[in-house]
Amino acid sequence: MSFSAEWLRLREPVDHRSRDRALLAKAARYLEGKSEPVIYDLGAGAGSNLRGTAGALGQRQRWVLADYDPELLSASLNFLAAWADQPRATAAGLELEKNGSLIRVEVKRVDLNANPAPWGNTIPDLVTSAALFDLVSERWIDRFCEALAKDKLALYTTLVHDETAKWSPPHEADQQMSEAFERDFGKEKGFGPSAGNKAIGYMARKLGALGYAVELADSPWRLGADDYELIGQLADGWANAVRETGTVVEATIQSWLAARKRHGTNCIVGHKDLLAIPR
């Protein structure tokens, strides 16, 4: 499953402000003492996770951005070059100077469905992702966690959907729309039936059973007046997903959508972050 660069651009500042800072600091402490930690970013998209994480890490970092979408991987290099204080092109990708840190970046096109552990011989110090694991199946999570444990790798993942959105002011169709949206969210998205809002709990239990120390933290989106454009796109996405289910009449969808796209709408979307350290 792929997302537009525009959607990723809109959500990036919200993603960054929503992640749990204490858990990010613990991930950074895990990497202390490594002269140039290797961070492998699964489903990296346009590179937002790097931009939201790198500032908490050390002065030298090496990132591998892995995604299936070549257009997003290309966009990630452009966005990262614009974000950096001083970018330099390299044979592998980019070398970035940002706030006194040196960050080496390479991009890698991978099929995560076929191979949930694409790092191969490039054994990273930390595997990371953002907004990925709610899109995959429980079976895929099993395969991924078993590969992670086999290589004794740590995982830091953020913004995994764990409960439906809460909209305000209320609308009479909120519950009907929410139930239909969650039903659609559980459909196949390229990795088998999506685990959806059950993914983060399932993954935590799986990693715990594999001997990991697992910690969870809340990272909800809290959307208000300053997020009007993102709220509109989120509402459009909900409406389109609900239409796919065929369980809500179009007049109800249109009434709900019109209400949600008015100024003054607020929305809280539940997410969780997870840090798993091998014992």
N, C-alpha and C positions, 0 to 999 in steps of 0.2 A: 504494500500500500504506500502511495506517495502523496505528498501535500504540496500545494503551490508555495512558491517563494514568498508571495504576498501574505498568505496566511501565517507563515513562519515569521515574517517580519513583524506583523502586528502582535503576535503573541510573545515575542522575545522579551520585551521589557517587563511584561507581567510574569513570565516564567522566572526571570532573574530575581525580581523582588519577592516572589512567593516561596522560593526554596528555603528550607530550614538552615539557618546560618550555623547553628551549633553542630548539626550533623556534617555540614560541609567542612567545618573546622576539624572535626574528628577524622574525616577522610584525609585532610591535609596533614594532620599529625602522623597518620599511618605512613605517609610517604617521606617524612622527615628522615634525613640521613642518606637518602639516595641522591647522588650528584646530578643525575638527569633522569627522573622517572619517566617511564613510558606509559602513556595513558591511551587506551584503546576505546574509542567512542563508537558504539554500535548504533546504527540508524542515525547517523550524525546530521543528516539533512544539510542545512546551510551553515552549520558550524556554531549554532547558538550555545550549545552546551560548553564548548571550549571557552567562548567569550564570558559565560557566566561562572566558570569554575577556575580558570587559569589564575585570576587575581589572588586567589586564596592559597595557591601552591608556591613552590620555590622559584628561585631565580633562573633555573634552567629546566626546561620541560621538552618532552618529545611527544607529540600527539599523532595518532593514526585515526583519521576520520573514515569510517566504513559505512557505505550506503549502497543501495542498488541503483539509485537514480543518478545517472551521469550529469544531468542538468543541475541538480542540486549540489552535487560535488563540485562542479565548476563554479556555481554561484558561491559556494562556501569559500573558495579561494579569493574571489573578488571581495566578498564581505569582510573577510579576515584582513586582507590587504588594506581596505579602507579603515578598519578598526585599529590597526597597529599604529604605533608612533613611527616606526620605520620598517617597512616590508622589503624583503629581498626574495626574488624568485630563485629556486634551486631546482636541480634535476628531479628531485622527489616531490616538490611542491612549493613550500614557502619557508622562509626563516623570518620570524617576527620579533621586533623589539617593542615591548609594551610595559610602561611603568617600571623600567629597570630590569624586566625579565626578558630572557631569550627563549623563544618558543619555536621549535622546529615542527613543521606540519607536513604530513603527507596524506594523500587521499587514496582510498582503495575501494574499487567497486566490488561488492560482494553480494551473494545471494544468501541472505540469512536463513531463509526457509530451508535451503538445502544444507547449509552449514552454520549452525548457531554459534560455533566457536571458530571464527575465521582467522584468528591470530596466528595459527600455524606455529612456525618456529620463532616468530617474533613474540616471545613471551612477555606480556606487559606487566608492569607493577600494579596497575589498576585498570579494571574494565569499568566503563561508565556508559550511561545512556540517559536520555531525557524523553519522557512521554512515549515510551516504546512498549513496555511489557503488558499494558492493558490491551494491546492490539493482537497479541499472539495467543496461541492455545495453551492449555495446561500441559499437553504433551510436549510442545515446543519448550516450555519452561523446564520440564523435566530434563530434556536433552541438554539444554543450556546449563542448568545448574550442575548436572553430572560432569559436563566438560570443564566447567569452572573449578569444581572440586578436584577433578583429576589433576589439573595443573596447579592447584592450591593458589588460586588467584582471588584477590579482593574485588568486591563490586560496590560501586556507588551509583545508584540510580535515582533520578528525581522525577517528580510530577507524574506519578502513575495514578490514573483515575481510580478513586476508591468509593465514591458515592455520587449520586446524581446531583445536578445543579439545583440550587434554590434561588428562585427568581422573586423579585419584588418590584413594584407592588404586586400582590397576588392576582391571578387570572383564573377564571373558573375551569379552564382546560389544562392547568398546570400538571395535575396528576396524570391525566390521560396522555398528555404529550410526553411526560417523563417516562411513563411505563413503556410507551411505544418506542421512544428513543433508546432505552436500555435494551429492549428486545432487538432492535436493529444493531446496536453496538456489539451484541454477541455473535453476529454473523461472521462468516468467513471473510478475512481481510488479507489473505495470502499466506497465513500461517496456521490454517485450521480454524475451527470455531473459536472466536476471541474469548479469552477469560474475562475481559471487561473489568468490572469493579471488584471481582473476586481475585484478580491476578496478584495483587500485592500481598494479600494474606497467604495465598497458596505458595508464592515464592518464598516468603519468610519461613513458612513451615518446612518447605522442602530443603532450604539451605540450613535451617537448624538441625534437621535430621541428618544432614551430611557433615555435621560437625562445625558449622560456622557460628560465630558470635554475631547475632543479627540485631540491628536497632532500627526502629521505624520512627518517623517524625511527620507531623502534618505539614502540608505545603499548599493550602487552598489558594485558588485564585479568588481575589476579592475585587470585583469589577464595579466601577461606578462611573460618574459623569465623564471623567478623563479617558475612559475606555470605550466611549460611545461606538467608535468604528469597529472595534473588536467584538463588542456585544452584538452589533448588527450582523456580523459575519457568523458569530456563534449561533444566533437565532436562525439565520438562513440555513446553516448546517443542520440544526435540529429539525427544521421544517422538512428539508429534503430527506433526511433519514426517516422521519415519521411517515412521509408519503410512501417510502419503500415498503413499509409494513402493511399498508392497505387497511389499517385498523382505525384510522381517524378520518372523518369526512373532511373534504377540502375546505368547506366553510369554517369549520372549527380551526383548522390549521391557519387559515388566513386571518381570522379574528385574533388568535394568539400571537401570530407573527407581527401583526400591526401594533399590538400592545407592547410587544417586547422591543420593537424598533423605535419607540417613542423616547425622547429625552426624559431622563428621570428613572429609567430602568436600572436596577442593580442586580448583580448575580454573584453567587458564591458557588464555585465549582470545587468539589472535594478532591484533593490529591494527597499522596504520601510520598516521602523520600525513604530510601532504604540504604543502609550501609551494612555490608556483610564482610567480616574479616575471618579468614581461616584460623582455626585454633592451632 
